Amino acid sequence: MLRREDVLFVDGYNMIGAWPELAALKKDRLEDARDRLLDLLADYQGFAGTAVIVVFDAFRVPGTGSSTKQHRLRVVYTREKETADECIERLVGEWTSVRRNIYVATSDLVEQHVAFGRGALRLSARELKLEVDRSRREIRTAIRPERPTKRNPLGGAVSEDIQRRLERMRRGMSDEES
């Protein structure tokens, strides 16, 4: 398990292609697969306490790239003519420190070797999926009640709009981020 001061860089499209659930979503709509990946990684980040930075390749998209926060994750879209691999390599160099471990999650073998050469540790897409699944099981176990609880009395009394707003607040998102 990664430690609190560790940083995990994730090649977003590499995970989408490698995780069966996300690959299936991608067939219908890439945006849904991206959103699901970010949801899963946000939960993982909250559980593990590790900073997670997800990099999406915008190699053929004109522009200067961007970095946003979503679900308290840092999401980076690469600059024009910059691949996700190049961006991750650059960011690993910027974040390298004696006080923390840097992990790079990708199944691209060349990128794994380059990241390792820059001092980062490697995680394959499969290994990250196992970590995320394990953390989800531990979260479910931790929040599972020991005895049956009463149904939430507010469930029927609060509108769906209010429920969505409360969920965004719970996830630390502003209205503009949704």
C-alpha positions in Angstrom: 0.0 0.0 0.0 1.3 3.5 -0.9 2.1 5.8 2.0 0.5 9.2 2.8 3.5 11.3 1.5 3.7 9.2 -1.7 2.6 10.5 -5.2 1.0 8.3 -7.8 1.0 9.4 -11.4 -1.6 7.5 -13.5 -1.6 7.3 -17.3 -5.3 7.7 -17.6 -6.0 6.3 -21.1 -3.6 3.4 -20.4 -5.8 2.4 -17.4 -9.0 2.9 -19.4 -7.7 0.5 -22.1 -6.5 -2.0 -19.5 -9.3 -2.2 -17.0 -12.2 -4.2 -18.4 -15.0 -2.1 -16.8 -13.5 1.1 -18.3 -12.7 -0.5 -21.7 -16.4 -1.5 -21.9 -17.5 2.1 -21.0 -15.1 3.5 -23.6 -16.8 1.6 -26.4 -20.0 3.7 -25.9 -18.6 6.9 -24.6 -15.0 7.8 -23.7 -16.1 10.6 -21.3 -18.0 8.0 -19.2 -14.9 5.9 -18.9 -12.8 8.9 -17.9 -15.3 9.9 -15.3 -15.5 6.4 -13.8 -11.7 6.2 -13.6 -11.6 9.5 -11.8 -14.3 8.4 -9.4 -12.4 5.2 -8.6 -9.1 7.0 -8.2 -10.7 9.7 -6.0 -12.0 7.0 -3.6 -8.6 5.3 -3.7 -6.8 8.6 -3.0 -9.1 9.3 0.0 -8.5 5.9 1.4 -4.8 5.7 0.8 -4.0 9.3 1.6 -1.7 9.3 -1.4 -1.6 12.3 -3.8 -3.0 11.0 -7.2 -2.2 12.9 -10.4 -4.0 11.5 -13.5 -2.5 12.4 -16.9 -4.6 12.3 -20.1 -2.9 12.4 -23.5 -4.0 15.4 -25.6 -1.2 14.9 -28.1 -3.3 15.8 -31.2 -5.4 18.5 -29.5 -4.2 22.0 -30.1 -3.5 24.1 -27.0 -1.2 24.6 -24.1 -2.6 21.7 -21.9 -4.4 22.2 -18.7 -4.5 21.0 -15.1 -7.6 20.9 -13.1 -8.9 19.5 -9.8 -11.7 17.0 -9.9 -12.8 15.0 -6.9 -9.7 16.4 -5.2 -7.6 14.7 -7.8 -5.2 16.6 -10.0 -6.1 15.9 -13.6 -3.6 16.9 -16.3 -4.3 17.1 -20.0 -1.0 17.2 -21.9 0.2 20.1 -24.0 -0.1 20.0 -27.8 2.5 17.6 -29.2 3.2 16.1 -25.8 2.3 12.6 -25.0 1.1 11.4 -21.6 4.4 9.5 -21.3 6.5 12.7 -21.8 4.3 14.6 -19.4 4.6 12.0 -16.7 8.4 11.9 -17.2 8.5 15.7 -16.8 6.3 15.6 -13.7 8.3 12.8 -12.1 11.4 15.0 -12.4 9.5 17.9 -10.8 8.1 15.8 -7.9 11.1 13.7 -7.1 12.2 14.0 -3.5 14.1 12.1 -0.9 11.1 12.3 1.5 8.5 10.6 -0.7 8.1 7.8 -3.2 6.9 8.5 -6.7 4.9 5.8 -8.4 3.9 5.7 -12.1 1.0 3.5 -13.1 1.1 2.4 -16.7 1.4 -0.9 -18.6 3.6 0.7 -21.2 6.9 -1.1 -20.7 9.0 1.6 -22.2 7.4 4.2 -19.9 7.9 2.0 -16.9 11.6 1.7 -17.7 12.0 5.5 -18.2 10.1 6.3 -15.0 12.2 3.8 -13.1 15.3 5.4 -14.5 14.1 8.8 -13.2 13.7 7.3 -9.7 10.0 6.4 -9.8 8.6 3.1 -8.8 6.3 1.3 -11.3 2.8 -0.1 -11.1 1.2 -1.9 -13.9 -2.5 -1.2 -14.8 -3.3 -4.6 -13.3 -1.4 -3.9 -10.0 -3.2 -0.5 -9.6 -6.6 -2.2 -10.3 -5.9 -4.7 -7.6 -5.0 -1.9 -5.2 -8.1 0.1 -6.0 -10.3 -3.0 -5.7 -8.7 -3.9 -2.3 -9.2 -0.4 -1.0 -12.9 -0.5 -2.1 -13.4 -3.8 -0.2 -11.8 -2.3 2.9 -14.0 0.8 2.7 -17.1 -1.3 2.3 -16.1 -3.4 5.3 -15.4 -0.4 7.4 -18.7 1.3 6.7 -20.8 -1.9 6.8 -23.0 -1.6 9.9 -22.8 -4.4 12.5 -26.6 -4.5 12.8 -29.3 -3.4 10.4 -29.9 0.3 10.6 -33.1 2.2 10.0 -33.7 3.6 6.6 -32.6 7.2 6.2 -35.7 9.3 7.1 -34.5 12.2 4.9 -34.3 10.0 1.8 -37.9 10.7 0.7 -38.1 14.2 2.1 -35.1 15.7 0.3 -35.3 16.5 -3.4 -32.9 14.9 -5.9 -31.3 18.3 -6.6 -30.5 18.7 -2.9 -29.2 15.1 -2.7 -26.9 15.8 -5.7 -25.7 19.1 -4.1 -25.0 17.3 -0.8 -23.1 14.6 -2.7 -20.9 17.2 -4.5 -20.2 18.8 -1.1 -19.3 15.4 0.4 -16.8 14.9 -2.5 -15.3 18.4 -2.0 -16.6 19.6 -5.4 -17.9 23.0 -6.1 -21.0 23.5 -8.3 -18.8 24.5 -11.3 -16.9 21.2 -11.1 -19.8 18.9 -11.8 
